[in-house]
């Protein structure tokens, strides 16, 4: 699947609607229940296809999560026809970034007790955030550049 052309599209744009309808994906409205001035969001997930879309309050696709490992009941995303590059290690991602002259940010974190290493490649139109858990690529986050 080609994810990159969808970034920045509106929820009701034909390209996005086609994906939602073909995969029978429901859109969930996530509003500021606690009155903390957090902008509303819209989420659309296909657990069987291994991805989740995040739309902002204006219904513009800002982020795409690609589940590479079976996390949170998601089946791993199909890599065969995907327009996002996948890497087997942080070193491979760094080599790719150097070759393409993309700025790189790296780090380590522990979220909910799960340690991970990550690397973010910044492109003109998007960033690609690769999360490795136990030296295995687990999650790729594609975010629209600000």
Secondary structure, DSSP 8 states (H G I E B T S, - for coil): ---GGGTT-BTTSHHHHHHHHHTT--EEEE--TT-S----EEEEEETTTTEEEEE-TT-BEEEEEEESS--TT------TT-SS---SSHHHHHHHHHHHT-EEEEEEEEETTEEEEEEEEE-SSEEEEEEEETTEEEEEEEEE--
